[in-house]
């Protein structure tokens, strides 16, 4: 899959998977890689639709919504 689909965090590597009208963050295990592609060694099933571009934007939106929710507490 495209390297741009990965979200790298301190606790692991993730990809966003399309589920109907929304997206869920899924932990993935990567294998061999090149400059622009990675092999997925685990965490995804065949046929799952992964966000190839814009994963970082989805991550930012998720962080903003969590911060907004914490602000109201």
ZILIN-V928422 format. One record per residue. N is the residue number from 1. RES is the residue in three letters. SS is DSSP state (~ for helix, > for strand, _ for the rest). Layout:
# ZILIN-V928422
N&RES&SS + N&RES&SS
This chain:
# ZILIN-V928422
1&UNK&_ + 2&UNK&> + 3&UNK&~ + 4&UNK&~ + 5&UNK&~ + 6&UNK&> + 7&UNK&> + 8&UNK&> + 9&UNK&> + 10&UNK&_ + 11&UNK&_ + 12&UNK&> + 13&UNK&> + 14&UNK&> + 15&UNK&> + 16&UNK&> + 17&UNK&> + 18&UNK&> + 19&UNK&> + 20&UNK&_ + 21&UNK&_ + 22&UNK&> + 23&UNK&> + 24&UNK&> + 25&UNK&> + 26&UNK&> + 27&UNK&> + 28&UNK&> + 29&UNK&> + 30&UNK&> + 31&UNK&> + 32&UNK&> + 33&UNK&> + 34&UNK&_ + 35&UNK&_ + 36&UNK&_ + 37&UNK&> + 38&UNK&> + 39&UNK&> + 40&UNK&> + 41&UNK&> + 42&UNK&> + 43&UNK&_ + 44&UNK&_ + 45&UNK&_ + 46&UNK&_ + 47&UNK&_ + 48&UNK&_ + 49&UNK&_ + 50&UNK&> + 51&UNK&_ + 52&UNK&_ + 53&UNK&_ + 54&UNK&_ + 55&UNK&~ + 56&UNK&~ + 57&UNK&~ + 58&UNK&~ + 59&UNK&~ + 60&UNK&~ + 61&UNK&~ + 62&UNK&~ + 63&UNK&~ + 64&UNK&~ + 65&UNK&~ + 66&UNK&~ + 67&UNK&~ + 68&UNK&~ + 69&UNK&~ + 70&UNK&~ + 71&UNK&~ + 72&UNK&_ + 73&UNK&_
